[in-house]
Amino acid sequence: MFIREFISDSVDEGATPIFGKSGNKVVRKYRCTSGSRKGRIVAKATTCNAPINIKSKLTMKKTRARKSPLIGIKTKFQKRMGAQSKRIARLNKTRMKPTRRSTAKRKRISK
């Protein structure tokens, strides 16, 4: 028995809900706010606190090193031109930064 078996299901404060892309659909995802996955977007909130799989981490590191230039070009184009990317950006902008309207009017400076 490990402590993480009890904690990982109940601890969800390490993630904030956002919108993301999965294939051609806009879905709910989570952005990790603490831990080793801080800033990463994941499908389930419990993933933020899950232990890291070293083997898959090293495999992905090699793959990224090999395919980096091609992935970078495709990703940049998709994020700039894709309709869903624009929709997701608009949805997340309102969620992350709530707008505050000021009721006080500016004072006119007179000389």
Biopython code that builds the backbone (N, CA, C, O; Angstrom):
import numpy as np
from Bio.PDB.StructureBuilder import StructureBuilder

atoms = [
    (1, "MET", "N", (0.834, -1.191, 0.000)),
    (1, "MET", "CA", (0.000, 0.000, 0.000)),
    (1, "MET", "C", (0.876, 1.251, 0.000)),
    (1, "MET", "O", (1.784, 1.390, 0.820)),
    (2, "PHE", "N", (0.594, 2.141, -0.915)),
    (2, "PHE", "CA", (1.292, 3.413, -0.986)),
    (2, "PHE", "C", (0.334, 4.540, -0.619)),
    (2, "PHE", "O", (-0.876, 4.437, -0.816)),
    (3, "ILE", "N", (0.892, 5.597, -0.092)),
    (3, "ILE", "CA", (0.071, 6.751, 0.279)),
    (3, "ILE", "C", (-0.532, 7.390, -0.959)),
    (3, "ILE", "O", (-1.657, 7.887, -0.908)),
    (4, "ARG", "N", (0.202, 7.385, -2.081)),
    (4, "ARG", "CA", (-0.294, 8.028, -3.301)),
    (4, "ARG", "C", (-1.567, 7.370, -3.837)),
    (4, "ARG", "O", (-2.327, 8.008, -4.565)),
    (5, "GLU", "N", (-1.812, 6.081, -3.479)),
    (5, "GLU", "CA", (-3.037, 5.418, -3.915)),
    (5, "GLU", "C", (-4.259, 6.061, -3.284)),
    (5, "GLU", "O", (-5.318, 6.123, -3.909)),
    (6, "PHE", "N", (-4.128, 6.537, -2.065)),
    (6, "PHE", "CA", (-5.241, 7.188, -1.382)),
    (6, "PHE", "C", (-5.358, 8.656, -1.778)),
    (6, "PHE", "O", (-6.459, 9.188, -1.922)),
    (7, "ILE", "N", (-4.224, 9.294, -1.949)),
    (7, "ILE", "CA", (-4.204, 10.736, -2.179)),
    (7, "ILE", "C", (-4.557, 11.093, -3.613)),
    (7, "ILE", "O", (-5.296, 12.054, -3.824)),
    (8, "SER", "N", (-4.065, 10.366, -4.606)),
    (8, "SER", "CA", (-4.175, 10.773, -6.009)),
    (8, "SER", "C", (-5.614, 10.946, -6.482)),
    (8, "SER", "O", (-5.873, 11.774, -7.355)),
    (9, "ASP", "N", (-6.565, 10.179, -5.920)),
    (9, "ASP", "CA", (-7.949, 10.324, -6.350)),
    (9, "ASP", "C", (-8.627, 11.536, -5.735)),
    (9, "ASP", "O", (-9.506, 12.140, -6.351)),
    (10, "SER", "N", (-8.223, 11.892, -4.527)),
    (10, "SER", "CA", (-8.928, 12.964, -3.824)),
    (10, "SER", "C", (-8.282, 14.339, -3.999)),
    (10, "SER", "O", (-8.959, 15.352, -3.827)),
    (11, "VAL", "N", (-7.010, 14.400, -4.331)),
    (11, "VAL", "CA", (-6.327, 15.695, -4.439)),
    (11, "VAL", "C", (-6.451, 16.210, -5.868)),
    (11, "VAL", "O", (-5.806, 15.698, -6.784)),
    (12, "ASP", "N", (-7.287, 17.229, -6.047)),
    (12, "ASP", "CA", (-7.468, 17.816, -7.370)),
    (12, "ASP", "C", (-7.155, 19.306, -7.376)),
    (12, "ASP", "O", (-7.396, 19.977, -8.380)),
    (13, "GLU", "N", (-6.617, 19.843, -6.269)),
    (13, "GLU", "CA", (-6.356, 21.272, -6.222)),
    (13, "GLU", "C", (-5.122, 21.658, -7.021)),
    (13, "GLU", "O", (-4.847, 22.848, -7.174)),
    (14, "GLY", "N", (-4.367, 20.687, -7.536)),
    (14, "GLY", "CA", (-3.173, 20.985, -8.309)),
    (14, "GLY", "C", (-3.461, 21.262, -9.761)),
    (14, "GLY", "O", (-2.532, 21.310, -10.567)),
    (15, "ALA", "N", (-4.759, 21.453, -10.142)),
    (15, "ALA", "CA", (-5.101, 21.663, -11.546)),
    (15, "ALA", "C", (-6.280, 22.613, -11.679)),
    (15, "ALA", "O", (-7.180, 22.632, -10.839)),
    (16, "THR", "N", (-6.261, 23.407, -12.756)),
    (16, "THR", "CA", (-7.391, 24.280, -13.069)),
    (16, "THR", "C", (-8.002, 23.844, -14.391)),
    (16, "THR", "O", (-7.266, 23.525, -15.326)),
    (17, "PRO", "N", (-9.322, 23.821, -14.496)),
    (17, "PRO", "CA", (-9.955, 23.374, -15.750)),
    (17, "PRO", "C", (-9.815, 24.412, -16.857)),
    (17, "PRO", "O", (-9.965, 25.612, -16.626)),
    (18, "ILE", "N", (-9.524, 23.927, -18.063)),
    (18, "ILE", "CA", (-9.421, 24.781, -19.253)),
    (18, "ILE", "C", (-10.005, 24.019, -20.431)),
    (18, "ILE", "O", (-10.441, 22.878, -20.279)),
    (19, "PHE", "N", (-10.016, 24.637, -21.597)),
    (19, "PHE", "CA", (-10.438, 23.961, -22.816)),
    (19, "PHE", "C", (-9.198, 23.599, -23.625)),
    (19, "PHE", "O", (-8.218, 24.343, -23.644)),
    (20, "GLY", "N", (-9.250, 22.443, -24.293)),
    (20, "GLY", "CA", (-8.133, 21.998, -25.116)),
    (20, "GLY", "C", (-8.641, 21.242, -26.331)),
    (20, "GLY", "O", (-9.846, 21.091, -26.526)),
    (21, "LYS", "N", (-7.708, 20.771, -27.141)),
    (21, "LYS", "CA", (-8.053, 20.056, -28.361)),
    (21, "LYS", "C", (-7.759, 18.573, -28.213)),
    (21, "LYS", "O", (-6.722, 18.186, -27.673)),
    (22, "SER", "N", (-8.670, 17.753, -28.692)),
    (22, "SER", "CA", (-8.439, 16.321, -28.767)),
    (22, "SER", "C", (-8.949, 15.874, -30.128)),
    (22, "SER", "O", (-10.153, 15.709, -30.325)),
    (23, "GLY", "N", (-8.031, 15.679, -31.063)),
    (23, "GLY", "CA", (-8.428, 15.381, -32.430)),
    (23, "GLY", "C", (-9.032, 16.619, -33.065)),
    (23, "GLY", "O", (-8.377, 17.657, -33.150)),
    (24, "ASN", "N", (-10.276, 16.518, -33.513)),
    (24, "ASN", "CA", (-10.966, 17.662, -34.109)),
    (24, "ASN", "C", (-12.020, 18.248, -33.187)),
    (24, "ASN", "O", (-12.868, 19.024, -33.628)),
    (25, "LYS", "N", (-11.975, 17.884, -31.909)),
    (25, "LYS", "CA", (-12.994, 18.344, -30.967)),
    (25, "LYS", "C", (-12.396, 19.239, -29.893)),
    (25, "LYS", "O", (-11.221, 19.113, -29.548)),
    (26, "VAL", "N", (-13.210, 20.135, -29.372)),
    (26, "VAL", "CA", (-12.827, 20.972, -28.242)),
    (26, "VAL", "C", (-13.336, 20.273, -26.983)),
    (26, "VAL", "O", (-14.534, 20.029, -26.845)),
    (27, "VAL", "N", (-12.423, 19.954, -26.067)),
    (27, "VAL", "CA", (-12.779, 19.204, -24.860)),
    (27, "VAL", "C", (-12.252, 19.898, -23.612)),
    (27, "VAL", "O", (-11.416, 20.797, -23.702)),
    (28, "ARG", "N", (-12.745, 19.476, -22.438)),
    (28, "ARG", "CA", (-12.259, 20.011, -21.175)),
    (28, "ARG", "C", (-10.960, 19.308, -20.809)),
    (28, "ARG", "O", (-10.865, 18.083, -20.880)),
    (29, "LYS", "N", (-9.973, 20.085, -20.423)),
    (29, "LYS", "CA", (-8.699, 19.545, -19.956)),
    (29, "LYS", "C", (-8.298, 20.292, -18.698)),
    (29, "LYS", "O", (-9.043, 21.144, -18.213)),
    (30, "TYR", "N", (-7.119, 19.977, -18.166)),
    (30, "TYR", "CA", (-6.659, 20.596, -16.932)),
    (30, "TYR", "C", (-5.226, 21.078, -17.082)),
    (30, "TYR", "O", (-4.392, 20.405, -17.689)),
    (31, "ARG", "N", (-4.944, 22.261, -16.519)),
    (31, "ARG", "CA", (-3.580, 22.778, -16.496)),
    (31, "ARG", "C", (-3.043, 22.586, -15.089)),
    (31, "ARG", "O", (-3.623, 23.089, -14.127)),
    (32, "CYS", "N", (-1.929, 21.853, -14.962)),
    (32, "CYS", "CA", (-1.332, 21.583, -13.656)),
    (32, "CYS", "C", (-0.745, 22.870, -13.089)),
    (32, "CYS", "O", (-0.042, 23.602, -13.785)),
    (33, "THR", "N", (-1.041, 23.139, -11.816)),
    (33, "THR", "CA", (-0.580, 24.380, -11.189)),
    (33, "THR", "C", (0.548, 24.156, -10.189)),
    (33, "THR", "O", (1.116, 25.114, -9.666)),
    (34, "SER", "N", (0.873, 22.887, -9.922)),
    (34, "SER", "CA", (1.966, 22.605, -8.984)),
    (34, "SER", "C", (2.580, 21.253, -9.306)),
    (34, "SER", "O", (2.028, 20.469, -10.079)),
    (35, "GLY", "N", (3.733, 20.994, -8.697)),
    (35, "GLY", "CA", (4.403, 19.706, -8.877)),
    (35, "GLY", "C", (5.322, 19.685, -10.078)),
    (35, "GLY", "O", (5.625, 20.722, -10.668)),
    (36, "SER", "N", (5.768, 18.471, -10.434)),
    (36, "SER", "CA", (6.725, 18.322, -11.535)),
    (36, "SER", "C", (6.101, 18.574, -12.896)),
    (36, "SER", "O", (6.822, 18.815, -13.865)),
    (37, "ARG", "N", (4.774, 18.526, -12.994)),
    (37, "ARG", "CA", (4.081, 18.787, -14.256)),
    (37, "ARG", "C", (3.474, 20.193, -14.309)),
    (37, "ARG", "O", (2.514, 20.417, -15.046)),
    (38, "LYS", "N", (4.003, 21.117, -13.560)),
    (38, "LYS", "CA", (3.467, 22.476, -13.493)),
    (38, "LYS", "C", (3.466, 23.120, -14.877)),
    (38, "LYS", "O", (4.492, 23.145, -15.557)),
    (39, "GLY", "N", (2.302, 23.644, -15.293)),
    (39, "GLY", "CA", (2.171, 24.293, -16.592)),
    (39, "GLY", "C", (1.749, 23.362, -17.703)),
    (39, "GLY", "O", (1.378, 23.829, -18.781)),
    (40, "ARG", "N", (1.791, 22.065, -17.482)),
    (40, "ARG", "CA", (1.439, 21.095, -18.511)),
    (40, "ARG", "C", (-0.071, 20.924, -18.593)),
    (40, "ARG", "O", (-0.753, 20.975, -17.570)),
    (41, "ILE", "N", (-0.598, 20.724, -19.783)),
    (41, "ILE", "CA", (-2.026, 20.486, -19.981)),
    (41, "ILE", "C", (-2.241, 18.981, -20.078)),
    (41, "ILE", "O", (-1.627, 18.310, -20.908)),
    (42, "VAL", "N", (-3.119, 18.454, -19.221)),
    (42, "VAL", "CA", (-3.374, 17.015, -19.147)),
    (42, "VAL", "C", (-4.869, 16.745, -19.249)),
    (42, "VAL", "O", (-5.685, 17.639, -19.026)),
    (43, "ALA", "N", (-5.227, 15.500, -19.590)),
    (43, "ALA", "CA", (-6.627, 15.120, -19.768)),
    (43, "ALA", "C", (-7.350, 14.934, -18.443)),
    (43, "ALA", "O", (-8.527, 15.275, -18.328)),
    (44, "LYS", "N", (-6.657, 14.393, -17.437)),
    (44, "LYS", "CA", (-7.276, 14.148, -16.130)),
    (44, "LYS", "C", (-6.510, 14.903, -15.057)),
    (44, "LYS", "O", (-5.284, 14.999, -15.113)),
    (45, "ALA", "N", (-7.229, 15.437, -14.082)),
    (45, "ALA", "CA", (-6.597, 16.214, -13.013)),
    (45, "ALA", "C", (-5.678, 15.350, -12.153)),
    (45, "ALA", "O", (-4.699, 15.853, -11.602)),
    (46, "THR", "N", (-5.979, 14.064, -12.030)),
    (46, "THR", "CA", (-5.156, 13.177, -11.201)),
    (46, "THR", "C", (-3.778, 12.932, -11.808)),
    (46, "THR", "O", (-2.861, 12.509, -11.104)),
    (47, "THR", "N", (-3.623, 13.190, -13.091)),
    (47, "THR", "CA", (-2.332, 13.008, -13.760)),
    (47, "THR", "C", (-1.280, 13.970, -13.212)),
    (47, "THR", "O", (-0.089, 13.658, -13.228)),
    (48, "CYS", "N", (-1.710, 15.134, -12.729)),
    (48, "CYS", "CA", (-0.769, 16.139, -12.202)),
    (48, "CYS", "C", (0.038, 15.606, -11.020)),
    (48, "CYS", "O", (1.194, 15.984, -10.832)),
    (49, "ASN", "N", (-0.570, 14.732, -10.228)),
    (49, "ASN", "CA", (0.097, 14.208, -9.040)),
    (49, "ASN", "C", (0.630, 12.783, -9.229)),
    (49, "ASN", "O", (1.205, 12.218, -8.299)),
    (50, "ALA", "N", (0.450, 12.201, -10.403)),
    (50, "ALA", "CA", (0.877, 10.825, -10.657)),
    (50, "ALA", "C", (2.402, 10.731, -10.735)),
    (50, "ALA", "O", (3.060, 11.692, -11.134)),
    (51, "PRO", "N", (2.967, 9.584, -10.358)),
    (51, "PRO", "CA", (4.416, 9.413, -10.472)),
    (51, "PRO", "C", (4.862, 9.407, -11.933)),
    (51, "PRO", "O", (4.109, 8.998, -12.817)),
    (52, "ILE", "N", (6.086, 9.861, -12.180)),
    (52, "ILE", "CA", (6.606, 9.968, -13.548)),
    (52, "ILE", "C", (7.161, 8.627, -14.012)),
    (52, "ILE", "O", (7.889, 7.960, -13.277)),
    (53, "ASN", "N", (6.810, 8.235, -15.242)),
    (53, "ASN", "CA", (7.317, 7.010, -15.856)),
    (53, "ASN", "C", (8.618, 7.371, -16.587)),
    (53, "ASN", "O", (8.592, 8.043, -17.618)),
    (54, "ILE", "N", (9.744, 6.921, -16.047)),
    (54, "ILE", "CA", (11.063, 7.305, -16.569)),
    (54, "ILE", "C", (11.298, 6.788, -17.992)),
    (54, "ILE", "O", (11.857, 7.499, -18.827)),
    (55, "LYS", "N", (10.873, 5.558, -18.264)),
    (55, "LYS", "CA", (11.118, 4.964, -19.578)),
    (55, "LYS", "C", (10.412, 5.746, -20.681)),
    (55, "LYS", "O", (11.017, 6.054, -21.707)),
    (56, "SER", "N", (9.141, 6.067, -20.478)),
    (56, "SER", "CA", (8.404, 6.813, -21.502)),
    (56, "SER", "C", (8.937, 8.240, -21.630)),
    (56, "SER", "O", (8.890, 8.827, -22.711)),
    (57, "LYS", "N", (9.444, 8.797, -20.524)),
    (57, "LYS", "CA", (10.024, 10.138, -20.553)),
    (57, "LYS", "C", (11.267, 10.174, -21.439)),
    (57, "LYS", "O", (11.436, 11.093, -22.240)),
    (58, "LEU", "N", (12.136, 9.172, -21.295)),
    (58, "LEU", "CA", (13.356, 9.107, -22.107)),
    (58, "LEU", "C", (13.044, 8.850, -23.576)),
    (58, "LEU", "O", (13.688, 9.416, -24.459)),
    (59, "THR", "N", (12.044, 7.988, -23.840)),
    (59, "THR", "CA", (11.655, 7.694, -25.218)),
    (59, "THR", "C", (11.136, 8.961, -25.902)),
    (59, "THR", "O", (11.476, 9.236, -27.053)),
    (60, "MET", "N", (10.320, 9.718, -25.194)),
    (60, "MET", "CA", (9.759, 10.948, -25.753)),
    (60, "MET", "C", (10.844, 11.998, -25.977)),
    (60, "MET", "O", (10.783, 12.772, -26.932)),
    (61, "LYS", "N", (11.822, 12.017, -25.100)),
    (61, "LYS", "CA", (12.938, 12.957, -25.232)),
    (61, "LYS", "C", (13.709, 12.689, -26.531)),
    (61, "LYS", "O", (14.067, 13.622, -27.250)),
    (62, "LYS", "N", (13.962, 11.405, -26.826)),
    (62, "LYS", "CA", (14.650, 11.027, -28.066)),
    (62, "LYS", "C", (13.815, 11.381, -29.294)),
    (62, "LYS", "O", (14.341, 11.893, -30.282)),
    (63, "THR", "N", (12.512, 11.108, -29.226)),
    (63, "THR", "CA", (11.620, 11.378, -30.354)),
    (63, "THR", "C", (11.569, 12.860, -30.660)),
    (63, "THR", "O", (11.629, 13.262, -31.822)),
    (64, "ARG", "N", (11.459, 13.679, -29.616)),
    (64, "ARG", "CA", (11.415, 15.133, -29.813)),
    (64, "ARG", "C", (12.712, 15.650, -30.420)),
    (64, "ARG", "O", (12.690, 16.537, -31.273)),
    (65, "ALA", "N", (13.839, 15.099, -29.983)),
    (65, "ALA", "CA", (15.132, 15.531, -30.512)),
    (65, "ALA", "C", (15.239, 15.218, -32.005)),
    (65, "ALA", "O", (15.824, 15.987, -32.767)),
    (66, "ARG", "N", (14.671, 14.089, -32.412)),
    (66, "ARG", "CA", (14.745, 13.663, -33.804)),
    (66, "ARG", "C", (13.755, 14.424, -34.693)),
    (66, "ARG", "O", (14.094, 14.795, -35.816)),
    (67, "LYS", "N", (12.546, 14.655, -34.201)),
    (67, "LYS", "CA", (11.479, 15.226, -35.018)),
    (67, "LYS", "C", (11.224, 16.708, -34.752)),
    (67, "LYS", "O", (10.287, 17.276, -35.312)),
    (68, "SER", "N", (12.014, 17.325, -33.934)),
    (68, "SER", "CA", (11.765, 18.685, -33.467)),
    (68, "SER", "C", (11.498, 19.722, -34.562)),
    (68, "SER", "O", (10.489, 20.423, -34.478)),
    (69, "PRO", "N", (12.350, 19.854, -35.583)),
    (69, "PRO", "CA", (12.111, 20.907, -36.580)),
    (69, "PRO", "C", (10.777, 20.757, -37.311)),
    (69, "PRO", "O", (10.063, 21.740, -37.512)),
    (70, "LEU", "N", (10.444, 19.540, -37.703)),
    (70, "LEU", "CA", (9.213, 19.284, -38.434)),
    (70, "LEU", "C", (7.989, 19.559, -37.568)),
    (70, "LEU", "O", (7.034, 20.183, -38.030)),
    (71, "ILE", "N", (8.007, 19.102, -36.322)),
    (71, "ILE", "CA", (6.889, 19.316, -35.401)),
    (71, "ILE", "C", (6.705, 20.802, -35.124)),
    (71, "ILE", "O", (5.578, 21.291, -35.050)),
    (72, "GLY", "N", (7.811, 21.513, -34.970)),
    (72, "GLY", "CA", (7.745, 22.946, -34.706)),
    (72, "GLY", "C", (7.068, 23.718, -35.815)),
    (72, "GLY", "O", (6.245, 24.594, -35.551)),
    (73, "ILE", "N", (7.405, 23.404, -37.053)),
    (73, "ILE", "CA", (6.818, 24.089, -38.212)),
    (73, "ILE", "C", (5.323, 23.805, -38.302)),
    (73, "ILE", "O", (4.525, 24.720, -38.504)),
    (74, "LYS", "N", (4.940, 22.529, -38.152)),
    (74, "LYS", "CA", (3.528, 22.153, -38.243)),
    (74, "LYS", "C", (2.707, 22.758, -37.110)),
    (74, "LYS", "O", (1.593, 23.232, -37.332)),
    (75, "THR", "N", (3.256, 22.742, -35.892)),
    (75, "THR", "CA", (2.543, 23.266, -34.732)),
    (75, "THR", "C", (2.323, 24.765, -34.854)),
    (75, "THR", "O", (1.234, 25.260, -34.562)),
    (76, "LYS", "N", (3.350, 25.492, -35.285)),
    (76, "LYS", "CA", (3.246, 26.936, -35.432)),
    (76, "LYS", "C", (2.154, 27.308, -36.437)),
    (76, "LYS", "O", (1.361, 28.219, -36.199)),
    (77, "PHE", "N", (2.125, 26.593, -37.557)),
    (77, "PHE", "CA", (1.125, 26.845, -38.590)),
    (77, "PHE", "C", (-0.277, 26.557, -38.061)),
    (77, "PHE", "O", (-1.197, 27.349, -38.271)),
    (78, "GLN", "N", (-0.441, 25.434, -37.381)),
    (78, "GLN", "CA", (-1.749, 25.021, -36.877)),
    (78, "GLN", "C", (-2.289, 25.986, -35.826)),
    (78, "GLN", "O", (-3.474, 26.321, -35.836)),
    (79, "LYS", "N", (-1.424, 26.429, -34.925)),
    (79, "LYS", "CA", (-1.866, 27.340, -33.864)),
    (79, "LYS", "C", (-2.247, 28.716, -34.418)),
    (79, "LYS", "O", (-3.111, 29.397, -33.866)),
    (80, "ARG", "N", (-1.598, 29.114, -35.511)),
    (80, "ARG", "CA", (-1.862, 30.422, -36.099)),
    (80, "ARG", "C", (-3.105, 30.394, -36.988)),
    (80, "ARG", "O", (-3.879, 31.351, -36.994)),
    (81, "MET", "N", (-3.304, 29.317, -37.731)),
    (81, "MET", "CA", (-4.334, 29.279, -38.761)),
    (81, "MET", "C", (-5.577, 28.471, -38.399)),
    (81, "MET", "O", (-6.645, 28.717, -38.960)),
    (82, "GLY", "N", (-5.469, 27.518, -37.482)),
    (82, "GLY", "CA", (-6.577, 26.613, -37.193)),
    (82, "GLY", "C", (-7.758, 27.302, -36.517)),
    (82, "GLY", "O", (-7.582, 28.095, -35.592)),
    (83, "ALA", "N", (-8.963, 26.989, -36.989)),
    (83, "ALA", "CA", (-10.172, 27.592, -36.424)),
    (83, "ALA", "C", (-10.378, 27.140, -34.978)),
    (83, "ALA", "O", (-10.778, 27.931, -34.123)),
    (84, "GLN", "N", (-10.104, 25.870, -34.715)),
    (84, "GLN", "CA", (-10.295, 25.368, -33.350)),
    (84, "GLN", "C", (-9.289, 25.963, -32.387)),
    (84, "GLN", "O", (-9.627, 26.226, -31.233)),
    (85, "SER", "N", (-8.069, 26.181, -32.828)),
    (85, "SER", "CA", (-7.061, 26.795, -31.978)),
    (85, "SER", "C", (-7.483, 28.209, -31.587)),
    (85, "SER", "O", (-7.287, 28.632, -30.448)),
    (86, "LYS", "N", (-8.059, 28.928, -32.535)),
    (86, "LYS", "CA", (-8.535, 30.279, -32.250)),
    (86, "LYS", "C", (-9.714, 30.252, -31.281)),
    (86, "LYS", "O", (-9.810, 31.091, -30.385)),
    (87, "ARG", "N", (-10.614, 29.279, -31.468)),
    (87, "ARG", "CA", (-11.774, 29.141, -30.592)),
    (87, "ARG", "C", (-11.338, 28.813, -29.164)),
    (87, "ARG", "O", (-11.864, 29.372, -28.202)),
    (88, "ILE", "N", (-10.383, 27.912, -29.038)),
    (88, "ILE", "CA", (-9.874, 27.511, -27.723)),
    (88, "ILE", "C", (-9.185, 28.687, -27.040)),
    (88, "ILE", "O", (-9.358, 28.896, -25.839)),
    (89, "ALA", "N", (-8.414, 29.445, -27.790)),
    (89, "ALA", "CA", (-7.725, 30.610, -27.232)),
    (89, "ALA", "C", (-8.737, 31.620, -26.695)),
    (89, "ALA", "O", (-8.539, 32.206, -25.630)),
    (90, "ARG", "N", (-9.823, 31.816, -27.444)),
    (90, "ARG", "CA", (-10.856, 32.760, -27.011)),
    (90, "ARG", "C", (-11.565, 32.256, -25.744)),
    (90, "ARG", "O", (-11.827, 33.032, -24.824)),
    (91, "LEU", "N", (-11.871, 30.965, -25.704)),
    (91, "LEU", "CA", (-12.531, 30.391, -24.527)),
    (91, "LEU", "C", (-11.647, 30.478, -23.289)),
    (91, "LEU", "O", (-12.123, 30.823, -22.208)),
    (92, "ASN", "N", (-10.373, 30.169, -23.442)),
    (92, "ASN", "CA", (-9.466, 30.172, -22.300)),
    (92, "ASN", "C", (-9.103, 31.576, -21.841)),
    (92, "ASN", "O", (-8.813, 31.784, -20.663)),
    (93, "LYS", "N", (-9.114, 32.531, -22.745)),
    (93, "LYS", "CA", (-8.780, 33.901, -22.378)),
    (93, "LYS", "C", (-9.790, 34.448, -21.373)),
    (93, "LYS", "O", (-9.416, 35.123, -20.414)),
    (94, "THR", "N", (-11.061, 34.155, -21.594)),
    (94, "THR", "CA", (-12.085, 34.641, -20.673)),
    (94, "THR", "C", (-12.052, 33.874, -19.363)),
    (94, "THR", "O", (-12.424, 34.424, -18.326)),
    (95, "ARG", "N", (-11.619, 32.623, -19.378)),
    (95, "ARG", "CA", (-11.568, 31.826, -18.154)),
    (95, "ARG", "C", (-10.379, 32.214, -17.277)),
    (95, "ARG", "O", (-10.501, 32.285, -16.054)),
    (96, "MET", "N", (-9.249, 32.461, -17.895)),
    (96, "MET", "CA", (-8.037, 32.715, -17.130)),
    (96, "MET", "C", (-7.990, 34.138, -16.582)),
    (96, "MET", "O", (-7.521, 34.349, -15.464)),
    (97, "LYS", "N", (-8.463, 35.105, -17.341)),
    (97, "LYS", "CA", (-8.405, 36.500, -16.904)),
    (97, "LYS", "C", (-9.819, 37.074, -16.873)),
    (97, "LYS", "O", (-10.294, 37.586, -17.887)),
    (98, "PRO", "N", (-10.491, 36.999, -15.748)),
    (98, "PRO", "CA", (-11.836, 37.578, -15.704)),
    (98, "PRO", "C", (-11.775, 39.097, -15.854)),
    (98, "PRO", "O", (-10.923, 39.757, -15.259)),
    (99, "THR", "N", (-12.673, 39.630, -16.641)),
    (99, "THR", "CA", (-12.666, 41.066, -16.898)),
    (99, "THR", "C", (-13.325, 41.797, -15.738)),
    (99, "THR", "O", (-14.364, 41.374, -15.231)),
    (100, "ARG", "N", (-12.711, 42.895, -15.326)),
    (100, "ARG", "CA", (-13.260, 43.715, -14.257)),
    (100, "ARG", "C", (-13.568, 45.090, -14.827)),
    (100, "ARG", "O", (-12.687, 45.765, -15.359)),
    (101, "ARG", "N", (-14.800, 45.488, -14.713)),
    (101, "ARG", "CA", (-15.185, 46.797, -15.240)),
    (101, "ARG", "C", (-15.162, 47.808, -14.117)),
    (101, "ARG", "O", (-15.727, 47.596, -13.044)),
    (102, "SER", "N", (-14.513, 48.878, -14.384)),
    (102, "SER", "CA", (-14.408, 49.939, -13.390)),
    (102, "SER", "C", (-15.610, 50.875, -13.517)),
    (102, "SER", "O", (-15.919, 51.351, -14.609)),
    (103, "THR", "N", (-16.288, 51.137, -12.391)),
    (103, "THR", "CA", (-17.441, 52.038, -12.420)),
    (103, "THR", "C", (-17.007, 53.483, -12.212)),
    (103, "THR", "O", (-17.743, 54.413, -12.542)),
    (104, "ALA", "N", (-15.820, 53.664, -11.669)),
    (104, "ALA", "CA", (-15.333, 55.031, -11.437)),
    (104, "ALA", "C", (-14.858, 55.656, -12.746)),
    (104, "ALA", "O", (-14.137, 55.029, -13.522)),
    (105, "LYS", "N", (-15.270, 56.896, -12.977)),
    (105, "LYS", "CA", (-14.857, 57.592, -14.193)),
    (105, "LYS", "C", (-13.524, 58.289, -13.933)),
    (105, "LYS", "O", (-13.191, 58.627, -12.798)),
    (106, "ARG", "N", (-12.781, 58.492, -15.003)),
    (106, "ARG", "CA", (-11.506, 59.180, -14.878)),
    (106, "ARG", "C", (-11.728, 60.647, -14.557)),
    (106, "ARG", "O", (-12.649, 61.287, -15.065)),
    (107, "LYS", "N", (-10.874, 61.149, -13.716)),
    (107, "LYS", "CA", (-10.953, 62.566, -13.382)),
    (107, "LYS", "C", (-10.272, 63.365, -14.488)),
    (107, "LYS", "O", (-9.212, 62.986, -14.986)),
    (108, "ARG", "N", (-10.883, 64.444, -14.849)),
    (108, "ARG", "CA", (-10.332, 65.300, -15.893)),
    (108, "ARG", "C", (-9.279, 66.214, -15.256)),
    (108, "ARG", "O", (-9.543, 66.898, -14.267)),
    (109, "ILE", "N", (-8.110, 66.206, -15.836)),
    (109, "ILE", "CA", (-7.021, 67.063, -15.322)),
    (109, "ILE", "C", (-7.131, 68.424, -16.010)),
    (109, "ILE", "O", (-7.032, 68.534, -17.233)),
    (110, "SER", "N", (-7.337, 69.445, -15.199)),
    (110, "SER", "CA", (-7.438, 70.777, -15.771)),
    (110, "SER", "C", (-6.300, 71.650, -15.257)),
    (110, "SER", "O", (-5.895, 71.548, -14.099)),
    (111, "LYS", "N", (-5.796, 72.503, -16.127)),
    (111, "LYS", "CA", (-4.693, 73.390, -15.757)),
    (111, "LYS", "C", (-5.161, 74.789, -15.579)),
    (111, "LYS", "O", (-4.362, 75.672, -15.266)),
]
sb = StructureBuilder()
sb.init_structure("model")
sb.init_model(0)
sb.init_chain("A")
sb.init_seg("    ")
for serial, (resi, resn, name, xyz) in enumerate(atoms, 1):
    if name == "N":
        sb.init_residue(resn, " ", resi, " ")
    sb.init_atom(name, np.array(xyz, "f"), 0.0, 1.0, " ", f" {name:<3s}", serial, name[0])
structure = sb.get_structure()
